[in-house]
Amino acid sequence: MRSARKLRDTAGSGADAPREPELRLQEFFELSLDMLSVSGLDGYFKRLNPAWERALGWTRQELLARPYVEFVHPDDVERTRAAARQLVEGAEVLAFENRYRCKDGSYRWLMWKSRPLRGEGVTYGVARDITERKRVEEALALARDAAEQSAVQSAQLYRDVFERSPIGICQTTPDGRFLTVNAALVQMLGYDAPGDLMTRQVAELYARPEDRAPIVERLQGTGTLAGVEVEWRRRDGSAIWVQLDATTLHEPDGSVRYFQAFIRDITQSRQLQEQFLQAQKMEAVGRLAGGVAHDFNNMLTAIIGNVELMLLEIAADQPAHGELKEVLAAARGRCGLSARRPRGAGEMAGGTSYSPTASRDSSKTFRSSRVDSSVSQPSPMVSEISCDIGRLHQAIQRRCVTPLVLLLKRSGHSSKKSRNNPSLRSRECRAATPLTEKLPAMAR
């Protein structure tokens, strides 16, 4: 009590020189990093250490000259006065926080620990600058609020995506129970409401329930699943092919929490794929049959032409004449058979097709007295013709050129003299040249 009285007197009047213990107390008071104060019941500071000047920028004389409440933030004045009344009543004030104005107009947060000295009419206080801590707390509070806001927005966004996605989404447990399903999956599988689907076991959706076990095993092992195609059953029992993409979500202890799967209906695409593969097979068969028919007709053309020439040289009363007529009838019958090939065989790009029935028609030219080798120009309405130029050459050769040569032979233009005269034979071949040279122009 006596040392406190000495300290108070020294702060006010500076009368007698302090003693040794009081000098040490004053030295501690001056060197403390905390803001030490002695205040009276009249609301004024009686003594302050240099830490106040460093923290607020005011001089000690400026702080001592005015009631301390004038330096308190307006929002903290009432709380500060309430704490002062507690001190007057003899109660300690611990961890009290308020803001003091600095000389530059800013505010610093202070946390107080104050104790009244009964019978002396003064209060000793220790204040600590907690401004930086307050800033961190405010920043953390803002971050927490932003995180909560973001979490709410993220949850809403997830819910919107989950419900509005055109792809089926579901969450299932490893033992095959549905946790959540979205509207797209419910509609895809033909159910009326999510609750109707969630009462089913996942394995019940599989056309072959045993197909689910390898999928679950893979998800538990690797954690992901991509592009797996399986056959499911709709509510009415009809088949539906789906493509599964799934991920595994784990608990903190590493156990599987649930599987989240994205399901896409690929039934139509699989049907189109199967139709395309079937069409490719049929096209391959057709092309093969067309090629065989083409080669077969080439052989039949030679047989028919030679048989007809032989019939012209053999008298009708000869036994060989009847046999040759049977050969001719059989060859012509085979021409009709080869024409009945699978649909699409021999079809060319651009819609042009080649028909081996031309060989049957060409056989008629062997018996005609004149071959019409004229080529008419395309209609002005047709600007382009797409075809297989090689097969078009063969068709014209079979229909026009070969019969022309045979007719020339039959009329006597081809004899021993022509066979022994290469120039005459070349003239016979060149007779068809103007016709074949026109083919590229017609096909362009």
ChimeraX attribute file (.defattr): number of C-alpha atoms within 10 A of each C-alpha:
attribute: neighborCount
match mode: 1-to-1
recipient: residues
	/A:1	10
	/A:2	7
	/A:3	13
	/A:4	14
	/A:5	12
	/A:6	14
	/A:7	19
	/A:8	18
	/A:9	14
	/A:10	17
	/A:11	15
	/A:12	10
	/A:13	8
	/A:14	11
	/A:15	9
	/A:16	9
	/A:17	9
	/A:18	17
	/A:19	11
	/A:20	9
	/A:21	10
	/A:22	16
	/A:23	13
	/A:24	12
	/A:25	15
	/A:26	16
	/A:27	11
	/A:28	12
	/A:29	19
	/A:30	16
	/A:31	11
	/A:32	12
	/A:33	16
	/A:34	17
	/A:35	22
	/A:36	22
	/A:37	19
	/A:38	20
	/A:39	21
	/A:40	16
	/A:41	15
	/A:42	10
	/A:43	14
	/A:44	16
	/A:45	21
	/A:46	20
	/A:47	21
	/A:48	22
	/A:49	20
	/A:50	17
	/A:51	22
	/A:52	22
	/A:53	18
	/A:54	12
	/A:55	17
	/A:56	20
	/A:57	14
	/A:58	15
	/A:59	14
	/A:60	17
	/A:61	12
	/A:62	10
	/A:63	20
	/A:64	15
	/A:65	11
	/A:66	13
	/A:67	14
	/A:68	15
	/A:69	16
	/A:70	13
	/A:71	17
	/A:72	20
	/A:73	18
	/A:74	13
	/A:75	10
	/A:76	14
	/A:77	16
	/A:78	13
	/A:79	14
	/A:80	19
	/A:81	13
	/A:82	10
	/A:83	18
	/A:84	20
	/A:85	13
	/A:86	15
	/A:87	21
	/A:88	18
	/A:89	11
	/A:90	14
	/A:91	14
	/A:92	16
	/A:93	16
	/A:94	14
	/A:95	12
	/A:96	14
	/A:97	18
	/A:98	19
	/A:99	22
	/A:100	23
	/A:101	18
	/A:102	17
	/A:103	14
	/A:104	9
	/A:105	9
	/A:106	11
	/A:107	17
	/A:108	19
	/A:109	21
	/A:110	21
	/A:111	17
	/A:112	19
	/A:113	17
	/A:114	23
	/A:115	19
	/A:116	24
	/A:117	15
	/A:118	13
	/A:119	7
	/A:120	13
	/A:121	12
	/A:122	22
	/A:123	22
	/A:124	17
	/A:125	19
	/A:126	16
	/A:127	21
	/A:128	19
	/A:129	22
	/A:130	15
	/A:131	15
	/A:132	11
	/A:133	11
	/A:134	14
	/A:135	12
	/A:136	11
	/A:137	12
	/A:138	12
	/A:139	12
	/A:140	12
	/A:141	12
	/A:142	12
	/A:143	12
	/A:144	12
	/A:145	12
	/A:146	12
	/A:147	13
	/A:148	12
	/A:149	12
	/A:150	12
	/A:151	12
	/A:152	12
	/A:153	12
	/A:154	13
	/A:155	12
	/A:156	12
	/A:157	12
	/A:158	12
	/A:159	13
	/A:160	11
	/A:161	13
	/A:162	19
	/A:163	17
	/A:164	13
	/A:165	14
	/A:166	15
	/A:167	16
	/A:168	24
	/A:169	24
	/A:170	22
	/A:171	22
	/A:172	20
	/A:173	16
	/A:174	18
	/A:175	11
	/A:176	17
	/A:177	16
	/A:178	21
	/A:179	14
	/A:180	15
	/A:181	22
	/A:182	21
	/A:183	20
	/A:184	21
	/A:185	23
	/A:186	22
	/A:187	14
	/A:188	18
	/A:189	21
	/A:190	16
	/A:191	16
	/A:192	12
	/A:193	13
	/A:194	17
	/A:195	13
	/A:196	11
	/A:197	20
	/A:198	17
	/A:199	11
	/A:200	13
	/A:201	14
	/A:202	19
	/A:203	17
	/A:204	13
	/A:205	20
	/A:206	19
	/A:207	18
	/A:208	13
	/A:209	13
	/A:210	10
	/A:211	13
	/A:212	16
	/A:213	12
	/A:214	10
	/A:215	16
	/A:216	18
	/A:217	12
	/A:218	12
	/A:219	19
	/A:220	18
	/A:221	10
	/A:222	10
	/A:223	16
	/A:224	17
	/A:225	17
	/A:226	12
	/A:227	12
	/A:228	12
	/A:229	15
	/A:230	16
	/A:231	17
	/A:232	22
	/A:233	18
	/A:234	18
	/A:235	16
	/A:236	9
	/A:237	12
	/A:238	11
	/A:239	16
	/A:240	19
	/A:241	22
	/A:242	22
	/A:243	17
	/A:244	19
	/A:245	17
	/A:246	21
	/A:247	18
	/A:248	23
	/A:249	18
	/A:250	14
	/A:251	9
	/A:252	8
	/A:253	7
	/A:254	8
	/A:255	11
	/A:256	16
	/A:257	16
	/A:258	21
	/A:259	23
	/A:260	20
	/A:261	21
	/A:262	18
	/A:263	23
	/A:264	20
	/A:265	19
	/A:266	16
	/A:267	15
	/A:268	11
	/A:269	11
	/A:270	13
	/A:271	12
	/A:272	12
	/A:273	12
	/A:274	12
	/A:275	12
	/A:276	12
	/A:277	12
	/A:278	12
	/A:279	13
	/A:280	12
	/A:281	12
	/A:282	16
	/A:283	18
	/A:284	15
	/A:285	17
	/A:286	19
	/A:287	20
	/A:288	16
	/A:289	20
	/A:290	25
	/A:291	15
	/A:292	14
	/A:293	23
	/A:294	23
	/A:295	13
	/A:296	15
	/A:297	25
	/A:298	16
	/A:299	13
	/A:300	22
	/A:301	23
	/A:302	15
	/A:303	15
	/A:304	24
	/A:305	21
	/A:306	15
	/A:307	17
	/A:308	18
	/A:309	16
	/A:310	15
	/A:311	17
	/A:312	12
	/A:313	10
	/A:314	14
	/A:315	12
	/A:316	11
	/A:317	8
	/A:318	9
	/A:319	10
	/A:320	14
	/A:321	18
	/A:322	15
	/A:323	12
	/A:324	17
	/A:325	15
	/A:326	12
	/A:327	16
	/A:328	20
	/A:329	12
	/A:330	13
	/A:331	20
	/A:332	20
	/A:333	13
	/A:334	15
	/A:335	23
	/A:336	15
	/A:337	12
	/A:338	18
	/A:339	18
	/A:340	14
	/A:341	20
	/A:342	15
	/A:343	14
	/A:344	17
	/A:345	21
	/A:346	25
	/A:347	18
	/A:348	16
	/A:349	10
	/A:350	11
	/A:351	9
	/A:352	13
	/A:353	17
	/A:354	17
	/A:355	18
	/A:356	24
	/A:357	17
	/A:358	16
	/A:359	24
	/A:360	21
	/A:361	14
	/A:362	20
	/A:363	21
	/A:364	13
	/A:365	20
	/A:366	24
	/A:367	13
	/A:368	10
	/A:369	8
	/A:370	11
	/A:371	14
	/A:372	8
	/A:373	14
	/A:374	9
	/A:375	11
	/A:376	7
	/A:377	9
	/A:378	12
	/A:379	7
	/A:380	7
	/A:381	6
	/A:382	7
	/A:383	8
	/A:384	12
	/A:385	13
	/A:386	14
	/A:387	19
	/A:388	16
	/A:389	15
	/A:390	9
	/A:391	16
	/A:392	18
	/A:393	16
	/A:394	15
	/A:395	19
	/A:396	18
	/A:397	16
	/A:398	21
	/A:399	23
	/A:400	21
	/A:401	23
	/A:402	20
	/A:403	23
	/A:404	23
	/A:405	18
	/A:406	17
	/A:407	22
	/A:408	14
	/A:409	15
	/A:410	15
	/A:411	10
	/A:412	10
	/A:413	16
	/A:414	19
	/A:415	14
	/A:416	9
	/A:417	11
	/A:418	17
	/A:419	11
	/A:420	11
	/A:421	12
	/A:422	11
	/A:423	11
	/A:424	15
	/A:425	17
	/A:426	11
	/A:427	12
	/A:428	19
	/A:429	14
	/A:430	12
	/A:431	12
	/A:432	18
	/A:433	12
	/A:434	11
	/A:435	17
	/A:436	17
	/A:437	11
	/A:438	12
	/A:439	16
	/A:440	11
	/A:441	10
	/A:442	16
	/A:443	14
	/A:444	11
